């Protein structure tokens, strides 16, 4: 099981390895609009564990730019394993 940690309140959510983080993020208050990686409403900052997330999707690269490693789109991320701490 992987763990998603919200920096603003310390809440920790357990997710299955390989699970999308969108639902947990939305429940924690991350705003969502399109859920397709186009609008950028769900931009999060990765504070720790960026290697525990899947590689950025083409939608993320198109929106955030090539080589952006600390910002991700929550609607596009899956947690591979381990712990990931985010803020929004």
DSSP file (Angstrom, degrees, kcal/mol; ACC not computed):
  #  RESIDUE AA STRUCTURE BP1 BP2  ACC     N-H-->O    O-->H-N    N-H-->O    O-->H-N    TCO  KAPPA ALPHA  PHI   PSI    X-CA   Y-CA   Z-CA
    1    1 A X              0   0    0      0, 0.0    81,-0.3     0, 0.0    15,-0.2   0.000 360.0 360.0 360.0 138.8    0.0    0.0    0.0
    2    2 A X  E     -A   15   0A   0     13,-3.3    13,-2.5    79,-0.1     2,-0.4  -0.572 360.0-137.1 -97.2 164.9    1.1    3.5   -0.9
    3    3 A X  E     -Ab  14  83A   0     79,-3.0    81,-2.5    11,-0.2     2,-0.5  -0.989   8.1-161.3-131.8 127.8    0.5    6.6    1.2
    4    4 A X  E     -Ab  13  84A   0      9,-3.0     9,-2.9    -2,-0.4     2,-0.5  -0.935  14.9-164.1-106.3 123.4   -0.5   10.1    0.1
    5    5 A X  E     -Ab  12  85A   0     79,-3.4    81,-2.9    -2,-0.5     2,-0.7  -0.926  11.9-144.5-115.2 130.1    0.2   12.8    2.7
    6    6 A X  E >>  - b   0  86A   0      5,-2.7     4,-2.4    -2,-0.5     3,-0.9  -0.841   6.1-156.7 -96.2 116.0   -1.4   16.3    2.5
    7    7 A X  T 34 S+     0   0    0     79,-3.3    80,-0.2    -2,-0.7    -1,-0.1   0.805  85.8  62.8 -62.1 -33.6    1.1   18.9    3.8
    8    8 A X  T 34 S+     0   0    0     78,-0.4    -1,-0.2     1,-0.2    79,-0.1   0.774 126.8   7.6 -69.1 -26.3   -1.6   21.4    4.8
    9    9 A X  T <4 S-     0   0    0     -3,-0.9    -2,-0.2     2,-0.1    -1,-0.2   0.419  94.4-117.6-135.4  -0.6   -3.2   19.2    7.4
   10   10 A X     <  +     0   0    0     -4,-2.4    -3,-0.2     1,-0.2     2,-0.1   0.507  56.5 157.8  76.3   3.7   -1.0   16.2    7.8
   11   11 A X        -     0   0    0     -5,-0.4    -5,-2.7    -6,-0.1     2,-0.4  -0.367  26.8-155.1 -63.6 138.6   -3.8   13.8    6.7
   12   12 A X  E     -A    5   0A   0     -7,-0.2     2,-0.5    -2,-0.1    -7,-0.2  -0.973   8.2-168.8-120.3 129.9   -2.5   10.5    5.3
   13   13 A X  E     -A    4   0A   0     -9,-2.9    -9,-3.0    -2,-0.4     2,-0.4  -0.970  15.3-139.7-119.1 128.9   -4.5    8.4    2.9
   14   14 A X  E     +A    3   0A   0     -2,-0.5     2,-0.3   -11,-0.2   -11,-0.2  -0.753  25.8 179.3 -87.8 133.3   -3.6    4.8    2.0
   15   15 A X  E     -A    2   0A   0    -13,-2.5   -13,-3.3    -2,-0.4     3,-0.1  -0.953  33.6-101.0-130.5 149.8   -3.9    3.9   -1.6
   16   16 A X    >   -     0   0    0     -2,-0.3     3,-2.2   -15,-0.2    63,-0.2  -0.406  52.8 -90.5 -64.7 145.1   -3.3    0.7   -3.5
   17   17 A X  T 3  S+     0   0    0      1,-0.3    63,-0.2    -2,-0.1    64,-0.2  -0.377 117.4  21.9 -55.6 130.6    0.0    0.7   -5.4
   18   18 A X  T 3  S+     0   0    0     61,-3.1    -1,-0.3     1,-0.3    62,-0.2   0.471  92.9 141.0  88.6   3.3   -0.7    2.0   -8.9
   19   19 A X  E <   -E   79   0B   0     -3,-2.2    60,-2.6    60,-0.6    -1,-0.3  -0.499  57.0-110.2 -80.9 146.3   -3.9    3.8   -7.9
   20   20 A X  E     -E   78   0B   0     58,-0.3     4,-0.3    -2,-0.2    58,-0.3  -0.429  18.3-149.9 -66.0 149.2   -4.9    7.2   -9.3
   21   21 A X  S  > S+     0   0    0     56,-1.8     4,-2.4    53,-0.4     5,-0.2   0.492  71.8  96.8 -98.8  -3.8   -4.7   10.0   -6.7
   22   22 A X  H  > S+     0   0    0     55,-0.4     4,-2.8    52,-0.3     5,-0.2   0.894  82.5  47.0 -55.6 -50.1   -7.5   12.2   -8.1
   23   23 A X  H  > S+     0   0    0      1,-0.2     4,-2.3     2,-0.2    -1,-0.2   0.923 113.9  47.1 -62.9 -45.1  -10.3   11.0   -5.8
   24   24 A X  H  > S+     0   0    0     -4,-0.3     4,-1.3     1,-0.2    -1,-0.2   0.898 114.0  49.1 -62.6 -40.1   -8.3   11.3   -2.6
   25   25 A X  H  X>S+     0   0    0     -4,-2.4     5,-2.5     2,-0.2     4,-0.5   0.914 110.3  49.9 -65.6 -43.3   -7.1   14.8   -3.7
   26   26 A X  H ><5S+     0   0    0     -4,-2.8     3,-1.1     1,-0.2    -2,-0.2   0.909 109.5  51.2 -63.2 -41.9  -10.6   16.0   -4.5
   27   27 A X  H 3<5S+     0   0    0     -4,-2.3    -1,-0.2     1,-0.2    -2,-0.2   0.795 108.0  54.0 -64.7 -27.8  -11.9   14.8   -1.1
   28   28 A X  H 3<5S-     0   0    0     -4,-1.3    -1,-0.2    -5,-0.2    -2,-0.2   0.531 129.9 -93.0 -85.1  -6.6   -9.0   16.7    0.5
   29   29 A X  T <<5S+     0   0    0     -3,-1.1     2,-0.3    -4,-0.5    -3,-0.2   0.457  72.4 147.4 112.6   0.8  -10.0   19.9   -1.2
   30   30 A X      < -     0   0    0     -5,-2.5    -1,-0.3    -6,-0.1     2,-0.2  -0.558  52.3-119.6 -66.5 127.5   -7.9   20.0   -4.4
   31   31 A X        -     0   0    0     -2,-0.3     2,-0.3    10,-0.3    -1,-0.1  -0.474  32.7-170.9 -73.0 141.0  -10.1   21.8   -6.9
   32   32 A X        +     0   0    0     -2,-0.2    -1,-0.0     1,-0.1   -10,-0.0  -0.961  19.9 155.6-128.7 147.2  -11.0   19.9  -10.1
   33   33 A X  S    S+     0   0    0     -2,-0.3    -1,-0.1     0, 0.0    -2,-0.0   0.433  77.2  11.0-130.2 -77.3  -12.8   21.0  -13.3
   34   34 A X        -     0   0    0      1,-0.1    -2,-0.1     0, 0.0     0, 0.0   0.812  69.3-155.1 -83.2 -30.2  -12.1   19.0  -16.5
   35   35 A X  S    S+     0   0    0      1,-0.1    -1,-0.1   -13,-0.0   -13,-0.0   0.614  72.6  96.2  60.1  16.6  -10.3   15.9  -15.1
   36   36 A X  S    S-     0   0    0     23,-0.0    -1,-0.1    40,-0.0    23,-0.0   0.373 101.6-106.7-112.3   0.9   -8.7   15.5  -18.5
   37   37 A X  S    S+     0   0    0     22,-0.0    26,-0.2    23,-0.0    25,-0.1   0.700  96.1  98.9  81.8  19.1   -5.4   17.3  -17.9
   38   38 A X  S    S+     0   0    0     25,-0.0     0, 0.0    24,-0.0     0, 0.0   0.796  74.0  46.0-106.6 -38.4   -6.4   20.3  -19.9
   39   39 A X  S    S-     0   0    0      1,-0.1    -7,-0.0     3,-0.0    -1,-0.0   0.796  83.8-141.2 -85.7 -28.7   -7.5   23.1  -17.5
   40   40 A X    >   +     0   0    0      2,-0.0     3,-1.2     1,-0.0    -1,-0.1   0.561  59.3 130.0  80.9   7.4   -4.8   22.9  -14.9
   41   41 A X  T 3   +     0   0    0      1,-0.3   -10,-0.3   -11,-0.0    -9,-0.1   0.848  68.8  54.5 -61.7 -33.8   -7.2   23.5  -12.0
   42   42 A X  T 3  S+     0   0    0    -12,-0.1    32,-2.2     2,-0.0    -1,-0.3   0.000  72.3 150.5 -95.5  29.3   -5.8   20.5  -10.1
   43   43 A X  E <   -C   73   0A   0     -3,-1.2     2,-0.3    30,-0.2    30,-0.2  -0.435  21.8-176.9 -63.3 129.2   -2.1   21.5  -10.0
   44   44 A X  E     -C   72   0A   0     28,-2.8    28,-2.2    -2,-0.2     2,-0.5  -0.880  23.0-128.5-122.9 158.2   -0.4   20.2   -6.9
   45   45 A X  E     -CD  71  87A   0     42,-3.1    42,-2.0    -2,-0.3     2,-0.7  -0.933  17.6-137.6-107.8 130.4    3.1   20.6   -5.6
   46   46 A X  E     + D   0  86A   0     24,-3.7    40,-0.2    -2,-0.5     3,-0.1  -0.785  24.1 175.5 -88.5 114.9    5.1   17.5   -4.7
   47   47 A X  E     +     0   0A   0     38,-2.7     2,-0.3    -2,-0.7    39,-0.2   0.824  68.6   2.1 -87.2 -36.6    6.9   18.1   -1.5
   48   48 A X  E    S+ D   0  85A   0     37,-1.6    37,-2.1     1,-0.1    -1,-0.3  -0.993 116.9  29.9-149.8 147.0    8.4   14.6   -1.1
   49   49 A X    >   +     0   0    0     -2,-0.3     3,-2.3    35,-0.2     4,-0.2   0.751  52.9 153.7  83.0  26.9    8.3   11.3   -3.0
   50   50 A X  G >  S+     0   0    0      1,-0.3     3,-1.3     2,-0.2    34,-0.1   0.794  73.3  61.4 -60.4 -26.4    8.0   12.5   -6.6
   51   51 A X  G 3  S+     0   0    0      1,-0.2    -1,-0.3     4,-0.0    33,-0.1   0.624  92.3  67.2 -72.8 -11.9    9.8    9.3   -7.7
   52   52 A X  G <  S+     0   0    0     -3,-2.3    28,-3.6    31,-0.2    29,-0.9   0.455  90.9  79.1 -86.9  -1.3    6.8    7.4   -6.2
   53   53 A X  B <  S-F   79   0B   0     -3,-1.3    26,-0.2    26,-0.3     3,-0.1  -0.720  91.6 -98.5-102.6 156.6    4.5    8.8   -8.8
   54   54 A X        -     0   0    0     24,-2.4    -1,-0.1    -2,-0.3     3,-0.1  -0.241  54.9 -82.7 -62.9 161.3    4.1    7.7  -12.4
   55   55 A X        -     0   0    0      1,-0.1    -1,-0.1    22,-0.1    23,-0.1  -0.302  60.5 -83.6 -63.3 151.1    5.9    9.7  -15.1
   56   56 A X        -     0   0    0     12,-0.1    -1,-0.1    -3,-0.1     2,-0.1  -0.281  46.5-125.5 -57.1 139.4    4.1   12.8  -16.3
   57   57 A X     >  -     0   0    0     -3,-0.1     4,-2.2     1,-0.1     5,-0.2  -0.302  26.8-103.1 -76.6 168.6    1.6   12.2  -19.0
   58   58 A X  H  > S+     0   0    0      1,-0.2     4,-2.7     2,-0.2     5,-0.2   0.860 124.1  57.7 -61.6 -34.6    1.7   14.1  -22.3
   59   59 A X  H  > S+     0   0    0      2,-0.2     4,-2.0     1,-0.2    -1,-0.2   0.894 107.0  47.7 -61.9 -40.3   -1.2   16.3  -21.0
   60   60 A X  H  >>S+     0   0    0      2,-0.2     4,-3.5     1,-0.2     5,-0.6   0.920 112.0  48.7 -67.0 -43.5    1.0   17.3  -18.0
   61   61 A X  H  X5S+     0   0    0     -4,-2.2     4,-1.8     1,-0.2    -2,-0.2   0.919 112.1  49.9 -61.8 -43.3    4.0   18.0  -20.2
   62   62 A X  H  <5S+     0   0    0     -4,-2.7    -1,-0.2    -5,-0.2    -2,-0.2   0.888 121.5  33.7 -62.2 -39.6    1.8   20.1  -22.5
   63   63 A X  H  <5S+     0   0    0     -4,-2.0    -2,-0.2   -26,-0.2    -3,-0.2   0.918 130.8  28.6 -84.5 -45.5    0.3   22.1  -19.6
   64   64 A X  H  <5S-     0   0    0     -4,-3.5    -3,-0.2    -5,-0.2    -2,-0.2   0.673 108.7-115.9 -93.3 -19.8    3.2   22.4  -17.2
   65   65 A X    ><< -     0   0    0     -4,-1.8     3,-1.1    -5,-0.6    -1,-0.2  -0.110  40.1 -54.6 100.1 158.2    6.1   22.2  -19.6
   66   66 A X  T 3  S+     0   0    0      1,-0.2     3,-0.1    -4,-0.1    -5,-0.0  -0.470 119.6  15.9 -70.0 136.1    9.0   19.8  -20.1
   67   67 A X  T 3  S+     0   0    0      1,-0.3     2,-0.5    -2,-0.2    -1,-0.2   0.451  78.5 145.4  83.0   0.6   11.1   18.9  -17.1
   68   68 A X    <   +     0   0    0     -3,-1.1    -1,-0.3     1,-0.2   -12,-0.1  -0.613  13.7 164.6 -71.5 121.0    8.7   20.3  -14.5
   69   69 A X        +     0   0    0     -2,-0.5    -1,-0.2    -3,-0.1   -23,-0.1   0.673  63.3  51.6-114.8 -22.3    9.2   17.9  -11.5
   70   70 A X  S    S+     0   0    0    -25,-0.1   -24,-3.7   -23,-0.0     2,-0.4   0.701 103.5  61.1 -92.1 -19.4    7.7   19.6   -8.5
   71   71 A X  E     +C   45   0A   0    -26,-0.2     2,-0.3    -7,-0.1   -26,-0.2  -0.886  61.5 166.0-109.7 140.8    4.3   20.4  -10.0
   72   72 A X  E     -C   44   0A   0    -28,-2.2   -28,-2.8    -2,-0.4     2,-0.6  -0.927  40.3-109.9-141.3 164.8    1.9   17.8  -11.3
   73   73 A X  E >>  -C   43   0A   0     -2,-0.3     3,-2.0   -30,-0.2     4,-1.0  -0.907  23.3-149.6 -97.5 118.1   -1.8   17.6  -12.3
   74   74 A X  T 34 S+     0   0    0    -32,-2.2   -53,-0.4    -2,-0.6     3,-0.3   0.808  94.5  61.9 -59.6 -30.4   -3.6   15.5   -9.7
   75   75 A X  T 34 S+     0   0    0      1,-0.2    -1,-0.3   -54,-0.1   -53,-0.1   0.665 109.7  41.4 -70.2 -14.1   -6.1   14.2  -12.3
   76   76 A X  T <4 S+     0   0    0     -3,-2.0    -1,-0.2   -55,-0.1    -2,-0.2   0.590  94.4  98.6-107.4 -14.7   -3.2   12.6  -14.2
   77   77 A X     <  -     0   0    0     -4,-1.0   -56,-1.8    -3,-0.3   -55,-0.4  -0.469  44.4-171.5 -84.8 145.8   -1.1   11.1  -11.4
   78   78 A X  E     -E   20   0B   0    -58,-0.3   -24,-2.4    -2,-0.2     2,-0.6  -0.983  24.6-127.6-125.7 144.1   -1.0    7.5  -10.1
   79   79 A X  E     -EF  19  53B   0    -60,-2.6   -61,-3.1    -2,-0.4   -60,-0.6  -0.815  18.5-170.0 -93.4 124.9    1.0    6.6   -7.0
   80   80 A X        -     0   0    0    -28,-3.6     2,-0.3    -2,-0.6    -1,-0.2   0.914  57.8 -52.9 -80.1 -45.7    3.4    3.7   -7.7
   81   81 A X  S    S+     0   0    0    -29,-0.9    -1,-0.3   -64,-0.2   -79,-0.1  -0.958  95.0  40.9-176.9 175.3    4.4    2.9   -4.1
   82   82 A X  S    S-     0   0    0     -2,-0.3   -79,-3.0   -81,-0.3     2,-0.4  -0.231  92.6 -37.0  71.4-153.9    5.9    4.5   -1.0
   83   83 A X  E     -b    3   0A   0    -81,-0.2     2,-0.4   -79,-0.1   -79,-0.2  -0.916  46.0-173.5-117.4 137.4    4.9    7.9    0.4
   84   84 A X  E     -b    4   0A   0    -81,-2.5   -79,-3.4    -2,-0.4     2,-0.5  -0.996   7.7-160.1-129.5 126.1    4.1   11.1   -1.5
   85   85 A X  E     +bD   5  48A   0    -37,-2.1   -38,-2.7    -2,-0.4   -37,-1.6  -0.919  18.6 177.5-107.0 129.1    3.6   14.4    0.3
   86   86 A X  E     -bD   6  46A   0    -81,-2.9   -79,-3.3    -2,-0.5   -78,-0.4  -0.853  17.0-165.3-127.9 162.5    1.7   17.1   -1.6
   87   87 A X  E       D   0  45A   0    -42,-2.0   -42,-3.1    -2,-0.3   -81,-0.0  -0.960 360.0 360.0-138.5 157.5    0.4   20.6   -1.1
   88   88 A X              0   0    0     -2,-0.3   -57,-0.1   -44,-0.2    -1,-0.1   0.323 360.0 360.0-144.1 360.0   -2.1   22.6   -3.2
